[in-house]
């Protein structure tokens, strides 16, 4: 199970990294894009917090069921992220 959790945290980090890498997109250069960029930067921060929370929960070994869903919209650009993650101990009979 710890191998699975490690891969999950790696996947969350790769999503985080993708968002960070694309935070310099030309769409952010316009005056209208500045609001979208602020929303985008807030999204990246929230995703980092979520990733940290999942990592902490995974390290404790306790059961959890966490969800992250955000949408950013402006006139021309739309971004939607949804992440569901959980861990549940299996009972042996």
Jmol script that loads the backbone (N, CA, C; Angstrom):
load data "model"
ATOM      1  N   UNK A   1       0.820  -1.192   0.000  1.00  0.00           N
ATOM      2  CA  UNK A   1       0.000   0.000   0.000  1.00  0.00           C
ATOM      3  C   UNK A   1       0.865   1.258   0.000  1.00  0.00           C
ATOM      4  N   UNK A   2       2.003   1.217   0.672  1.00  0.00           N
ATOM      5  CA  UNK A   2       2.854   2.410   0.707  1.00  0.00           C
ATOM      6  C   UNK A   2       3.402   2.728  -0.685  1.00  0.00           C
ATOM      7  N   UNK A   3       3.626   1.696  -1.501  1.00  0.00           N
ATOM      8  CA  UNK A   3       4.091   1.925  -2.876  1.00  0.00           C
ATOM      9  C   UNK A   3       3.020   2.688  -3.665  1.00  0.00           C
ATOM     10  N   UNK A   4       1.765   2.300  -3.462  1.00  0.00           N
ATOM     11  CA  UNK A   4       0.655   2.988  -4.117  1.00  0.00           C
ATOM     12  C   UNK A   4       0.582   4.443  -3.667  1.00  0.00           C
ATOM     13  N   UNK A   5       0.716   4.678  -2.367  1.00  0.00           N
ATOM     14  CA  UNK A   5       0.641   6.036  -1.838  1.00  0.00           C
ATOM     15  C   UNK A   5       1.787   6.885  -2.384  1.00  0.00           C
ATOM     16  N   UNK A   6       2.950   6.291  -2.489  1.00  0.00           N
ATOM     17  CA  UNK A   6       4.102   7.012  -3.024  1.00  0.00           C
ATOM     18  C   UNK A   6       3.828   7.433  -4.468  1.00  0.00           C
ATOM     19  N   UNK A   7       3.269   6.532  -5.254  1.00  0.00           N
ATOM     20  CA  UNK A   7       2.941   6.854  -6.647  1.00  0.00           C
ATOM     21  C   UNK A   7       1.859   7.929  -6.724  1.00  0.00           C
ATOM     22  N   UNK A   8       0.895   7.886  -5.810  1.00  0.00           N
ATOM     23  CA  UNK A   8      -0.159   8.891  -5.782  1.00  0.00           C
ATOM     24  C   UNK A   8       0.421  10.277  -5.506  1.00  0.00           C
ATOM     25  N   UNK A   9       1.279  10.367  -4.526  1.00  0.00           N
ATOM     26  CA  UNK A   9       1.897  11.653  -4.194  1.00  0.00           C
ATOM     27  C   UNK A   9       2.758  12.139  -5.360  1.00  0.00           C
ATOM     28  N   UNK A  10       3.461  11.229  -6.022  1.00  0.00           N
ATOM     29  CA  UNK A  10       4.250  11.605  -7.205  1.00  0.00           C
ATOM     30  C   UNK A  10       3.344  12.161  -8.304  1.00  0.00           C
ATOM     31  N   UNK A  11       2.189  11.538  -8.500  1.00  0.00           N
ATOM     32  CA  UNK A  11       1.256  12.006  -9.527  1.00  0.00           C
ATOM     33  C   UNK A  11       0.726  13.394  -9.187  1.00  0.00           C
ATOM     34  N   UNK A  12       0.423  13.618  -7.913  1.00  0.00           N
ATOM     35  CA  UNK A  12      -0.031  14.943  -7.505  1.00  0.00           C
ATOM     36  C   UNK A  12       1.059  15.976  -7.743  1.00  0.00           C
ATOM     37  N   UNK A  13       2.292  15.616  -7.443  1.00  0.00           N
ATOM     38  CA  UNK A  13       3.401  16.546  -7.649  1.00  0.00           C
ATOM     39  C   UNK A  13       3.599  16.838  -9.131  1.00  0.00           C
ATOM     40  N   UNK A  14       3.402  15.832  -9.982  1.00  0.00           N
ATOM     41  CA  UNK A  14       3.567  16.080 -11.415  1.00  0.00           C
ATOM     42  C   UNK A  14       2.479  17.020 -11.931  1.00  0.00           C
ATOM     43  N   UNK A  15       1.260  16.911 -11.401  1.00  0.00           N
ATOM     44  CA  UNK A  15       0.202  17.848 -11.786  1.00  0.00           C
ATOM     45  C   UNK A  15       0.553  19.260 -11.318  1.00  0.00           C
ATOM     46  N   UNK A  16       1.054  19.336 -10.091  1.00  0.00           N
ATOM     47  CA  UNK A  16       1.518  20.604  -9.536  1.00  0.00           C
ATOM     48  C   UNK A  16       2.590  21.219 -10.434  1.00  0.00           C
ATOM     49  N   UNK A  17       3.572  20.404 -10.810  1.00  0.00           N
ATOM     50  CA  UNK A  17       4.679  20.874 -11.639  1.00  0.00           C
ATOM     51  C   UNK A  17       4.175  21.337 -13.002  1.00  0.00           C
ATOM     52  N   UNK A  18       3.233  20.620 -13.571  1.00  0.00           N
ATOM     53  CA  UNK A  18       2.658  21.009 -14.861  1.00  0.00           C
ATOM     54  C   UNK A  18       2.039  22.401 -14.769  1.00  0.00           C
ATOM     55  N   UNK A  19       1.265  22.622 -13.709  1.00  0.00           N
ATOM     56  CA  UNK A  19       0.633  23.926 -13.542  1.00  0.00           C
ATOM     57  C   UNK A  19       1.667  25.026 -13.343  1.00  0.00           C
ATOM     58  N   UNK A  20       2.707  24.733 -12.574  1.00  0.00           N
ATOM     59  CA  UNK A  20       3.773  25.717 -12.369  1.00  0.00           C
ATOM     60  C   UNK A  20       4.474  26.032 -13.685  1.00  0.00           C
ATOM     61  N   UNK A  21       4.766  25.016 -14.470  1.00  0.00           N
ATOM     62  CA  UNK A  21       5.480  25.202 -15.731  1.00  0.00           C
ATOM     63  C   UNK A  21       4.677  26.018 -16.741  1.00  0.00           C
ATOM     64  N   UNK A  22       3.369  25.957 -16.649  1.00  0.00           N
ATOM     65  CA  UNK A  22       2.527  26.655 -17.614  1.00  0.00           C
ATOM     66  C   UNK A  22       1.999  27.988 -17.081  1.00  0.00           C
ATOM     67  N   UNK A  23       2.570  28.484 -16.000  1.00  0.00           N
ATOM     68  CA  UNK A  23       2.100  29.753 -15.435  1.00  0.00           C
ATOM     69  C   UNK A  23       2.648  30.964 -16.179  1.00  0.00           C
ATOM     70  N   UNK A  24       3.469  30.756 -17.207  1.00  0.00           N
ATOM     71  CA  UNK A  24       4.001  31.865 -17.997  1.00  0.00           C
ATOM     72  C   UNK A  24       3.412  31.877 -19.405  1.00  0.00           C
ATOM     73  N   UNK A  25       2.248  31.338 -19.561  1.00  0.00           N
ATOM     74  CA  UNK A  25       1.570  31.254 -20.850  1.00  0.00           C
ATOM     75  C   UNK A  25       1.217  32.657 -21.359  1.00  0.00           C
ATOM     76  N   UNK A  26       1.257  32.899 -22.687  1.00  0.00           N
ATOM     77  CA  UNK A  26       0.924  34.221 -23.246  1.00  0.00           C
ATOM     78  C   UNK A  26      -0.463  34.743 -22.865  1.00  0.00           C
ATOM     79  N   UNK A  27      -1.383  33.855 -22.524  1.00  0.00           N
ATOM     80  CA  UNK A  27      -2.716  34.310 -22.141  1.00  0.00           C
ATOM     81  C   UNK A  27      -2.648  35.231 -20.926  1.00  0.00           C
ATOM     82  N   UNK A  28      -1.604  35.086 -20.109  1.00  0.00           N
ATOM     83  CA  UNK A  28      -1.476  35.893 -18.905  1.00  0.00           C
ATOM     84  C   UNK A  28      -0.904  37.283 -19.182  1.00  0.00           C
ATOM     85  N   UNK A  29      -0.421  37.523 -20.392  1.00  0.00           N
ATOM     86  CA  UNK A  29       0.247  38.781 -20.717  1.00  0.00           C
ATOM     87  C   UNK A  29      -0.720  39.946 -20.912  1.00  0.00           C
ATOM     88  N   UNK A  30      -1.945  39.685 -21.274  1.00  0.00           N
ATOM     89  CA  UNK A  30      -2.903  40.758 -21.546  1.00  0.00           C
ATOM     90  C   UNK A  30      -3.473  41.319 -20.244  1.00  0.00           C
ATOM     91  N   UNK A  31      -4.115  42.478 -20.362  1.00  0.00           N
ATOM     92  CA  UNK A  31      -4.747  43.095 -19.189  1.00  0.00           C
ATOM     93  C   UNK A  31      -5.865  42.203 -18.650  1.00  0.00           C
ATOM     94  N   UNK A  32      -6.623  41.595 -19.558  1.00  0.00           N
ATOM     95  CA  UNK A  32      -7.705  40.701 -19.132  1.00  0.00           C
ATOM     96  C   UNK A  32      -7.152  39.431 -18.493  1.00  0.00           C
ATOM     97  N   UNK A  33      -5.955  39.050 -18.930  1.00  0.00           N
ATOM     98  CA  UNK A  33      -5.350  37.820 -18.423  1.00  0.00           C
ATOM     99  C   UNK A  33      -4.806  37.937 -17.022  1.00  0.00           C
ATOM    100  N   UNK A  34      -4.649  39.150 -16.512  1.00  0.00           N
ATOM    101  CA  UNK A  34      -4.074  39.304 -15.172  1.00  0.00           C
ATOM    102  C   UNK A  34      -4.979  38.712 -14.097  1.00  0.00           C
ATOM    103  N   UNK A  35      -6.299  38.872 -14.245  1.00  0.00           N
ATOM    104  CA  UNK A  35      -7.228  38.257 -13.289  1.00  0.00           C
ATOM    105  C   UNK A  35      -7.163  36.743 -13.390  1.00  0.00           C
ATOM    106  N   UNK A  36      -7.109  36.246 -14.623  1.00  0.00           N
ATOM    107  CA  UNK A  36      -7.017  34.802 -14.833  1.00  0.00           C
ATOM    108  C   UNK A  36      -5.709  34.275 -14.239  1.00  0.00           C
ATOM    109  N   UNK A  37      -4.624  35.032 -14.402  1.00  0.00           N
ATOM    110  CA  UNK A  37      -3.335  34.610 -13.851  1.00  0.00           C
ATOM    111  C   UNK A  37      -3.396  34.549 -12.330  1.00  0.00           C
ATOM    112  N   UNK A  38      -4.036  35.520 -11.697  1.00  0.00           N
ATOM    113  CA  UNK A  38      -4.167  35.503 -10.235  1.00  0.00           C
ATOM    114  C   UNK A  38      -4.965  34.281  -9.787  1.00  0.00           C
ATOM    115  N   UNK A  39      -6.060  33.999 -10.482  1.00  0.00           N
ATOM    116  CA  UNK A  39      -6.846  32.800 -10.168  1.00  0.00           C
ATOM    117  C   UNK A  39      -6.007  31.543 -10.357  1.00  0.00           C
ATOM    118  N   UNK A  40      -5.208  31.530 -11.410  1.00  0.00           N
ATOM    119  CA  UNK A  40      -4.341  30.390 -11.715  1.00  0.00           C
ATOM    120  C   UNK A  40      -3.300  30.196 -10.611  1.00  0.00           C
ATOM    121  N   UNK A  41      -2.676  31.283 -10.173  1.00  0.00           N
ATOM    122  CA  UNK A  41      -1.679  31.192  -9.101  1.00  0.00           C
ATOM    123  C   UNK A  41      -2.322  30.732  -7.798  1.00  0.00           C
ATOM    124  N   UNK A  42      -3.544  31.181  -7.526  1.00  0.00           N
ATOM    125  CA  UNK A  42      -4.270  30.707  -6.350  1.00  0.00           C
ATOM    126  C   UNK A  42      -4.545  29.209  -6.459  1.00  0.00           C
ATOM    127  N   UNK A  43      -4.901  28.761  -7.653  1.00  0.00           N
ATOM    128  CA  UNK A  43      -5.144  27.342  -7.893  1.00  0.00           C
ATOM    129  C   UNK A  43      -3.888  26.519  -7.624  1.00  0.00           C
ATOM    130  N   UNK A  44      -2.748  26.980  -8.108  1.00  0.00           N
ATOM    131  CA  UNK A  44      -1.487  26.269  -7.886  1.00  0.00           C
ATOM    132  C   UNK A  44      -1.193  26.192  -6.389  1.00  0.00           C
ATOM    133  N   UNK A  45      -1.413  27.274  -5.660  1.00  0.00           N
ATOM    134  CA  UNK A  45      -1.191  27.279  -4.208  1.00  0.00           C
ATOM    135  C   UNK A  45      -2.113  26.289  -3.503  1.00  0.00           C
ATOM    136  N   UNK A  46      -3.385  26.292  -3.889  1.00  0.00           N
ATOM    137  CA  UNK A  46      -4.340  25.359  -3.290  1.00  0.00           C
ATOM    138  C   UNK A  46      -3.962  23.917  -3.593  1.00  0.00           C
ATOM    139  N   UNK A  47      -3.493  23.666  -4.809  1.00  0.00           N
ATOM    140  CA  UNK A  47      -3.088  22.315  -5.181  1.00  0.00           C
ATOM    141  C   UNK A  47      -1.872  21.869  -4.373  1.00  0.00           C
ATOM    142  N   UNK A  48      -0.941  22.778  -4.122  1.00  0.00           N
ATOM    143  CA  UNK A  48       0.222  22.449  -3.293  1.00  0.00           C
ATOM    144  C   UNK A  48      -0.216  22.098  -1.872  1.00  0.00           C
ATOM    145  N   UNK A  49      -1.152  22.868  -1.322  1.00  0.00           N
ATOM    146  CA  UNK A  49      -1.673  22.573   0.013  1.00  0.00           C
ATOM    147  C   UNK A  49      -2.351  21.204   0.033  1.00  0.00           C
ATOM    148  N   UNK A  50      -3.143  20.920  -0.990  1.00  0.00           N
ATOM    149  CA  UNK A  50      -3.832  19.635  -1.091  1.00  0.00           C
ATOM    150  C   UNK A  50      -2.817  18.497  -1.165  1.00  0.00           C
ATOM    151  N   UNK A  51      -1.805  18.668  -1.992  1.00  0.00           N
ATOM    152  CA  UNK A  51      -0.765  17.653  -2.139  1.00  0.00           C
ATOM    153  C   UNK A  51      -0.054  17.410  -0.811  1.00  0.00           C
ATOM    154  N   UNK A  52       0.257  18.478  -0.098  1.00  0.00           N
ATOM    155  CA  UNK A  52       0.895  18.345   1.214  1.00  0.00           C
ATOM    156  C   UNK A  52       0.011  17.625   2.209  1.00  0.00           C
ATOM    157  N   UNK A  53      -1.288  17.933   2.178  1.00  0.00           N
ATOM    158  CA  UNK A  53      -2.227  17.274   3.082  1.00  0.00           C
ATOM    159  C   UNK A  53      -2.303  15.778   2.785  1.00  0.00           C
ATOM    160  N   UNK A  54      -2.344  15.419   1.505  1.00  0.00           N
ATOM    161  CA  UNK A  54      -2.394  14.002   1.126  1.00  0.00           C
ATOM    162  C   UNK A  54      -1.115  13.294   1.550  1.00  0.00           C
ATOM    163  N   UNK A  55       0.013  13.946   1.354  1.00  0.00           N
ATOM    164  CA  UNK A  55       1.287  13.352   1.751  1.00  0.00           C
ATOM    165  C   UNK A  55       1.311  13.098   3.256  1.00  0.00           C
ATOM    166  N   UNK A  56       0.838  14.060   4.038  1.00  0.00           N
ATOM    167  CA  UNK A  56       0.787  13.894   5.494  1.00  0.00           C
ATOM    168  C   UNK A  56      -0.140  12.755   5.888  1.00  0.00           C
ATOM    169  N   UNK A  57      -1.306  12.699   5.260  1.00  0.00           N
ATOM    170  CA  UNK A  57      -2.247  11.619   5.557  1.00  0.00           C
ATOM    171  C   UNK A  57      -1.664  10.264   5.179  1.00  0.00           C
ATOM    172  N   UNK A  58      -0.979  10.202   4.051  1.00  0.00           N
ATOM    173  CA  UNK A  58      -0.379   8.940   3.605  1.00  0.00           C
ATOM    174  C   UNK A  58       0.697   8.483   4.579  1.00  0.00           C
ATOM    175  N   UNK A  59       1.453   9.434   5.118  1.00  0.00           N
ATOM    176  CA  UNK A  59       2.522   9.078   6.053  1.00  0.00           C
ATOM    177  C   UNK A  59       1.974   8.538   7.367  1.00  0.00           C
ATOM    178  N   UNK A  60       0.789   9.007   7.787  1.00  0.00           N
ATOM    179  CA  UNK A  60       0.208   8.525   9.039  1.00  0.00           C
ATOM    180  C   UNK A  60      -0.370   7.125   8.890  1.00  0.00           C
ATOM    181  N   UNK A  61      -0.724   6.749   7.666  1.00  0.00           N
ATOM    182  CA  UNK A  61      -1.280   5.419   7.429  1.00  0.00           C
ATOM    183  C   UNK A  61      -2.757   5.308   7.764  1.00  0.00           C
ATOM    184  N   UNK A  62      -3.400   6.423   8.081  1.00  0.00           N
ATOM    185  CA  UNK A  62      -4.824   6.398   8.412  1.00  0.00           C
ATOM    186  C   UNK A  62      -5.674   6.425   7.135  1.00  0.00           C
ATOM    187  N   UNK A  63      -6.919   5.990   7.269  1.00  0.00           N
ATOM    188  CA  UNK A  63      -7.855   6.047   6.149  1.00  0.00           C
ATOM    189  C   UNK A  63      -8.230   7.501   5.874  1.00  0.00           C
ATOM    190  N   UNK A  64      -8.443   7.819   4.614  1.00  0.00           N
ATOM    191  CA  UNK A  64      -8.912   9.156   4.251  1.00  0.00           C
ATOM    192  C   UNK A  64      -9.623   9.116   2.911  1.00  0.00           C
ATOM    193  N   UNK A  65     -10.402  10.131   2.675  1.00  0.00           N
ATOM    194  CA  UNK A  65     -11.131  10.307   1.422  1.00  0.00           C
ATOM    195  C   UNK A  65     -11.142  11.808   1.142  1.00  0.00           C
ATOM    196  N   UNK A  66     -10.278  12.256   0.258  1.00  0.00           N
ATOM    197  CA  UNK A  66     -10.098  13.684  -0.007  1.00  0.00           C
ATOM    198  C   UNK A  66     -10.417  13.999  -1.467  1.00  0.00           C
ATOM    199  N   UNK A  67     -10.949  15.185  -1.683  1.00  0.00           N
ATOM    200  CA  UNK A  67     -11.335  15.606  -3.029  1.00  0.00           C
ATOM    201  C   UNK A  67     -10.863  17.035  -3.277  1.00  0.00           C
ATOM    202  N   UNK A  68     -10.449  17.293  -4.501  1.00  0.00           N
ATOM    203  CA  UNK A  68     -10.018  18.630  -4.912  1.00  0.00           C
ATOM    204  C   UNK A  68     -10.677  18.919  -6.246  1.00  0.00           C
ATOM    205  N   UNK A  69     -11.461  19.974  -6.293  1.00  0.00           N
ATOM    206  CA  UNK A  69     -12.117  20.339  -7.549  1.00  0.00           C
ATOM    207  C   UNK A  69     -12.163  21.857  -7.650  1.00  0.00           C
ATOM    208  N   UNK A  70     -11.611  22.373  -8.722  1.00  0.00           N
ATOM    209  CA  UNK A  70     -11.593  23.820  -8.945  1.00  0.00           C
ATOM    210  C   UNK A  70     -11.821  24.098 -10.428  1.00  0.00           C
ATOM    211  N   UNK A  71     -12.444  25.232 -10.685  1.00  0.00           N
ATOM    212  CA  UNK A  71     -12.641  25.689 -12.060  1.00  0.00           C
ATOM    213  C   UNK A  71     -12.248  27.154 -12.128  1.00  0.00           C
ATOM    214  N   UNK A  72     -11.569  27.503 -13.194  1.00  0.00           N
ATOM    215  CA  UNK A  72     -11.225  28.888 -13.470  1.00  0.00           C
ATOM    216  C   UNK A  72     -11.794  29.199 -14.851  1.00  0.00           C
ATOM    217  N   UNK A  73     -12.541  30.265 -14.922  1.00  0.00           N
ATOM    218  CA  UNK A  73     -13.138  30.658 -16.196  1.00  0.00           C
ATOM    219  C   UNK A  73     -12.988  32.157 -16.408  1.00  0.00           C
ATOM    220  N   UNK A  74     -12.736  32.524 -17.616  1.00  0.00           N
ATOM    221  CA  UNK A  74     -12.905  33.908 -18.035  1.00  0.00           C
ATOM    222  C   UNK A  74     -13.570  33.855 -19.404  1.00  0.00           C
ATOM    223  N   UNK A  75     -13.571  34.941 -20.097  1.00  0.00           N
ATOM    224  CA  UNK A  75     -14.289  35.003 -21.367  1.00  0.00           C
ATOM    225  C   UNK A  75     -13.821  33.955 -22.379  1.00  0.00           C
ATOM    226  N   UNK A  76     -12.509  33.707 -22.432  1.00  0.00           N
ATOM    227  CA  UNK A  76     -11.958  32.815 -23.457  1.00  0.00           C
ATOM    228  C   UNK A  76     -11.292  31.557 -22.928  1.00  0.00           C
ATOM    229  N   UNK A  77     -10.858  31.578 -21.708  1.00  0.00           N
ATOM    230  CA  UNK A  77     -10.085  30.465 -21.164  1.00  0.00           C
ATOM    231  C   UNK A  77     -10.878  29.734 -20.080  1.00  0.00           C
ATOM    232  N   UNK A  78     -10.755  28.417 -20.079  1.00  0.00           N
ATOM    233  CA  UNK A  78     -11.434  27.592 -19.088  1.00  0.00           C
ATOM    234  C   UNK A  78     -10.457  26.525 -18.608  1.00  0.00           C
ATOM    235  N   UNK A  79     -10.369  26.372 -17.311  1.00  0.00           N
ATOM    236  CA  UNK A  79      -9.494  25.358 -16.733  1.00  0.00           C
ATOM    237  C   UNK A  79     -10.254  24.673 -15.617  1.00  0.00           C
ATOM    238  N   UNK A  80     -10.263  23.361 -15.649  1.00  0.00           N
ATOM    239  CA  UNK A  80     -10.967  22.588 -14.641  1.00  0.00           C
ATOM    240  C   UNK A  80     -10.057  21.470 -14.154  1.00  0.00           C
ATOM    241  N   UNK A  81      -9.991  21.313 -12.834  1.00  0.00           N
ATOM    242  CA  UNK A  81      -9.175  20.255 -12.240  1.00  0.00           C
ATOM    243  C   UNK A  81     -10.029  19.520 -11.220  1.00  0.00           C
ATOM    244  N   UNK A  82      -9.981  18.202 -11.289  1.00  0.00           N
ATOM    245  CA  UNK A  82     -10.689  17.382 -10.312  1.00  0.00           C
ATOM    246  C   UNK A  82      -9.781  16.222  -9.928  1.00  0.00           C
ATOM    247  N   UNK A  83      -9.547  16.088  -8.623  1.00  0.00           N
ATOM    248  CA  UNK A  83      -8.712  15.003  -8.112  1.00  0.00           C
ATOM    249  C   UNK A  83      -9.455  14.353  -6.955  1.00  0.00           C
ATOM    250  N   UNK A  84      -9.632  13.062  -7.022  1.00  0.00           N
ATOM    251  CA  UNK A  84     -10.205  12.276  -5.934  1.00  0.00           C
ATOM    252  C   UNK A  84      -9.133  11.317  -5.457  1.00  0.00           C
ATOM    253  N   UNK A  85      -8.907  11.297  -4.166  1.00  0.00           N
ATOM    254  CA  UNK A  85      -7.900  10.395  -3.616  1.00  0.00           C
ATOM    255  C   UNK A  85      -8.409   9.818  -2.301  1.00  0.00           C
ATOM    256  N   UNK A  86      -8.097   8.566  -2.076  1.00  0.00           N
ATOM    257  CA  UNK A  86      -8.550   7.923  -0.859  1.00  0.00           C
ATOM    258  C   UNK A  86      -7.601   6.799  -0.484  1.00  0.00           C
ATOM    259  N   UNK A  87      -7.719   6.419   0.761  1.00  0.00           N
ATOM    260  CA  UNK A  87      -6.979   5.270   1.270  1.00  0.00           C
ATOM    261  C   UNK A  87      -7.869   4.602   2.299  1.00  0.00           C
ATOM    262  N   UNK A  88      -8.016   3.319   2.173  1.00  0.00           N
ATOM    263  CA  UNK A  88      -8.844   2.579   3.115  1.00  0.00           C
ATOM    264  C   UNK A  88      -8.151   1.271   3.437  1.00  0.00           C
ATOM    265  N   UNK A  89      -8.037   1.005   4.701  1.00  0.00           N
ATOM    266  CA  UNK A  89      -7.432  -0.253   5.137  1.00  0.00           C
ATOM    267  C   UNK A  89      -8.394  -1.397   4.859  1.00  0.00           C
ATOM    268  N   UNK A  90      -7.863  -2.482   4.383  1.00  0.00           N
ATOM    269  CA  UNK A  90      -8.680  -3.664   4.134  1.00  0.00           C
ATOM    270  C   UNK A  90      -8.682  -4.533   5.379  1.00  0.00           C
ATOM    271  N   UNK A  91      -9.860  -4.990   5.736  1.00  0.00           N
ATOM    272  CA  UNK A  91      -9.980  -5.855   6.903  1.00  0.00           C
ATOM    273  C   UNK A  91      -9.736  -7.296   6.484  1.00  0.00           C
ATOM    274  N   UNK A  92      -8.923  -7.989   7.257  1.00  0.00           N
ATOM    275  CA  UNK A  92      -8.674  -9.407   6.987  1.00  0.00           C
ATOM    276  C   UNK A  92      -9.638 -10.232   7.813  1.00  0.00           C
ATOM    277  N   UNK A  93     -10.189 -11.256   7.175  1.00  0.00           N
ATOM    278  CA  UNK A  93     -11.138 -12.131   7.882  1.00  0.00           C
ATOM    279  C   UNK A  93     -10.497 -13.450   8.179  1.00  0.00           C
TER     280      UNK A  93
END
end "model"
wireframe off; spacefill off
backbone 0.3
color backbone group
